[in-house]
Amino acid sequence: MKDYQIAYTNVDEPLLPPEIHLTADFAYFRWHGHGQEIWFDYLYSKEELEPWVPKVEQAAASLKKVYGYFNNHYHGYAPETACS
């Protein structure tokens, strides 16, 4: 991925470990959630997002851009989570 400047998707979800890989000159973070029945239908708490702050800050310090995306299911939690 590094050879082709393709960004790894750094993801928070129940099926993958929250490992950070920086493989391009920008980073892409995606928070899917931890819901029960549909795990991506989820509203994050501020406390759940706090451990991600240093990870995102570290990426921002060494890269040109950092993008973050909150999964948005039909309940529309992404905008509310992004503002928390």
C-alpha positions as CSV (number, residue, x, y, z in Angstrom):
1,M,0.0,0.0,0.0
2,K,2.8,2.4,0.8
3,D,4.4,1.9,-2.6
4,Y,1.2,3.1,-4.3
5,Q,0.2,5.7,-1.7
6,I,-3.0,3.9,-0.8
7,A,-4.3,4.7,2.6
8,Y,-5.1,1.9,5.0
9,T,-8.5,2.3,6.6
10,N,-7.9,2.6,10.3
11,V,-11.1,1.3,11.8
12,D,-13.0,0.9,15.0
13,E,-15.4,-2.0,14.8
14,P,-16.0,-5.3,16.6
15,L,-14.3,-7.6,14.1
16,L,-10.9,-5.9,13.8
17,P,-8.3,-4.7,16.3
18,P,-7.9,-0.9,16.5
19,E,-4.5,-0.9,14.9
20,I,-3.1,2.2,13.2
21,H,-1.3,1.9,9.9
22,L,-0.1,4.9,8.0
23,T,0.5,4.0,4.4
24,A,0.0,7.2,2.4
25,D,0.6,10.9,2.9
26,F,-2.9,11.1,4.4
27,A,-4.8,9.0,6.9
28,Y,-8.3,7.6,6.9
29,F,-10.1,6.8,10.1
30,R,-13.5,5.2,10.2
31,W,-15.6,4.6,13.3
32,H,-18.3,1.9,12.6
33,G,-19.6,1.4,16.1
34,H,-20.2,-1.4,18.6
35,G,-24.0,-1.9,18.5
36,Q,-25.7,-5.1,19.5
37,E,-27.9,-6.3,16.7
38,I,-26.6,-4.1,13.9
39,W,-23.1,-3.1,15.2
40,F,-22.8,-0.1,12.9
41,D,-26.1,1.4,14.1
42,Y,-24.3,3.1,17.0
43,L,-24.0,6.4,18.8
44,Y,-20.5,6.8,20.3
45,S,-19.9,8.4,23.7
46,K,-17.3,11.0,24.2
47,E,-15.5,8.5,26.5
48,E,-15.3,5.9,23.8
49,L,-13.7,8.4,21.4
50,E,-11.1,9.8,23.8
51,P,-8.6,7.0,23.2
52,W,-8.7,7.8,19.5
53,V,-7.6,11.4,20.0
54,P,-3.9,10.8,20.5
55,K,-3.9,8.3,17.6
56,V,-5.5,10.9,15.3
57,E,-3.2,13.7,16.6
58,Q,-0.1,11.5,16.0
59,A,-1.2,10.9,12.4
60,A,-1.9,14.5,11.9
61,A,1.5,15.5,13.1
62,S,3.2,13.4,10.4
63,L,0.9,13.5,7.4
64,K,-0.6,16.1,5.1
65,K,-4.3,15.4,5.9
66,V,-6.4,13.2,8.1
67,Y,-9.9,12.2,7.2
68,G,-12.4,10.7,9.7
69,Y,-15.8,9.2,9.0
70,F,-18.5,8.0,11.3
71,N,-20.7,5.3,10.0
72,N,-24.2,6.7,9.4
73,H,-27.0,4.2,9.7
74,Y,-30.7,5.1,9.3
75,H,-30.8,6.6,12.8
76,G,-28.4,9.3,11.6
77,Y,-25.9,9.1,14.5
78,A,-22.9,10.2,12.5
79,P,-23.5,14.0,12.8
80,E,-24.3,13.7,16.5
81,T,-21.2,11.6,17.2
82,A,-19.0,14.0,15.2
83,C,-20.1,16.9,17.3
84,S,-19.4,15.1,20.6
